[in-house]
Amino acid sequence: MTGGKSEPPEFDTSVAHQARIYDYLLGGKDNYAADRAAAEAGLKVWPEGAFTARANRALLGRVVRYLAGEAGIRQFLDIGTGIPTAGNTHQVAQAIAPETRVVYVDYDPIVLAHARALLTSSDAGATEYIHADLRDTSAILDQASQLLDFTQPVAVTLLVLLNAIPDSDDPHGIVAQLMNAVPSGSYLAISHPGSDLLSREALHGITDVADRMIRQAFIFRSREQVARFFAGTDLVEPGLVRAEQWRPDPGSAQDRSSLWCAVGRKR
Ligand SMILES: C[S@@+](CC[C@H](N)C(=O)[O-])C[C@H]1O[C@@H](n2cnc3c(N)ncnc32)[C@H](O)[C@@H]1O
């Protein structure tokens, strides 16, 4: 892996950033030529990448609806928020329960620049934005505790985020630290690119593009590695599946994404 890939990104339009590539794949306007070039190079070797991005964003909506609705969750810690777009976590959750509190966390300056769009809470609820690196886990928990009550259940959402954390930074330990901070009955939601969900050629191709063109690490993990993030939780139905298979809306697209996802309830 290229040196410096695991450093928090500075604002730099000459190198592709994951937040801006994702924005491009979702049809947004907050991206630059370097982001578009990396995205297009990636799609040549991984054509499912575009559907995968859309499937993830649709998943976010279904997961938050489930958590705020059926699971009755009123507090969210959404890490790796991304550039605000339609259906941000607080909008989906507060449409069901206006009193919901949401803390957003991202480390990319472009997300910070757009954070105002995340601070449009309903009067009954509240939102906060923390500019921080997931690996500063203790600092994030400290700051989040100013808005969230960690004696009550919290949903921790990490959607297409842990792929930017190399094994050397102990992503499983980080997730364990987050889940240790929240009480029983809290939830963990993860989506993660699956190394066993695309062909060997596509995996090599996209890894090569990421190494050459993208600012952050982009790591695919196997179903078994993703399952290990959920230690200490019970997975809600339908378990660990591809993103588009998690409680699909009737009539939704059934292409194949390259993303594993699950929601677990802390024991
Ligand atoms: C692909 S976007 C996902 C956005 C959103 N979670 C979603 O599912 O629609 C990943 C986001 O994670 C952020 N990110 C990556 N590594 C991070 C880290 N170590 N700490 C905080 N944010 C990180 C990136 O800046 C980017 O905005």
The ligand as an SDF file (V2000), in Angstrom:
LIG
                    3D

 27 29  0  0  0  0  0  0  0  0999 V2000
  -18.2440    5.8040    0.7650 C   0  0  0  0  0  0  0  0  0  0  0  0
  -18.5270    7.0880    1.9020 S   0  0  0  0  0  0  0  0  0  0  0  0
  -19.9370    6.4230    2.7610 C   0  0  0  0  0  0  0  0  0  0  0  0
  -20.9580    7.4580    3.1580 C   0  0  0  0  0  0  0  0  0  0  0  0
  -22.1460    6.9800    3.9790 C   0  0  0  0  0  0  0  0  0  0  0  0
  -21.7300    6.2230    5.1560 N   0  0  0  0  0  0  0  0  0  0  0  0
  -23.0860    6.1360    3.1830 C   0  0  0  0  0  0  0  0  0  0  0  0
  -23.1460    4.9220    3.4310 O   0  0  0  0  0  0  0  0  0  0  0  0
  -23.7960    6.6550    2.3210 O   0  0  0  0  0  0  0  0  0  0  0  0
  -17.2370    6.7920    3.1290 C   0  0  0  0  0  0  0  0  0  0  0  0
  -16.9640    7.9820    4.0270 C   0  0  0  0  0  0  0  0  0  0  0  0
  -16.1210    7.5260    5.1020 O   0  0  0  0  0  0  0  0  0  0  0  0
  -15.1860    8.5390    5.3870 C   0  0  0  0  0  0  0  0  0  0  0  0
  -14.0410    7.9220    6.0800 N   0  0  0  0  0  0  0  0  0  0  0  0
  -13.1540    7.0150    5.5840 C   0  0  0  0  0  0  0  0  0  0  0  0
  -12.2470    6.7040    6.5140 N   0  0  0  0  0  0  0  0  0  0  0  0
  -12.5590    7.4140    7.6270 C   0  0  0  0  0  0  0  0  0  0  0  0
  -11.9860    7.5080    8.9220 C   0  0  0  0  0  0  0  0  0  0  0  0
  -10.8970    6.8110    9.2460 N   0  0  0  0  0  0  0  0  0  0  0  0
  -12.5600    8.3300    9.8200 N   0  0  0  0  0  0  0  0  0  0  0  0
  -13.6850    9.0630    9.4940 C   0  0  0  0  0  0  0  0  0  0  0  0
  -14.2680    9.0050    8.2720 N   0  0  0  0  0  0  0  0  0  0  0  0
  -13.7170    8.1940    7.3510 C   0  0  0  0  0  0  0  0  0  0  0  0
  -14.8340    9.1300    4.0240 C   0  0  0  0  0  0  0  0  0  0  0  0
  -14.3200   10.4400    4.1550 O   0  0  0  0  0  0  0  0  0  0  0  0
  -16.1960    9.0900    3.3400 C   0  0  0  0  0  0  0  0  0  0  0  0
  -16.8900   10.3020    3.5100 O   0  0  0  0  0  0  0  0  0  0  0  0
  1  2  1  0
  2  3  1  0
  2 10  1  0
  3  4  1  0
  4  5  1  0
  5  6  1  0
  5  7  1  0
  7  8  2  0
  7  9  1  0
 10 11  1  0
 11 12  1  0
 11 26  1  0
 12 13  1  0
 13 14  1  0
 13 24  1  0
 14 15  1  0
 14 23  1  0
 15 16  2  0
 16 17  1  0
 17 18  1  0
 17 23  2  0
 18 19  1  0
 18 20  2  0
 20 21  1  0
 21 22  2  0
 22 23  1  0
 24 25  1  0
 24 26  1  0
 26 27  1  0
M  CHG  2   2   1   9  -1
M  END
$$$$
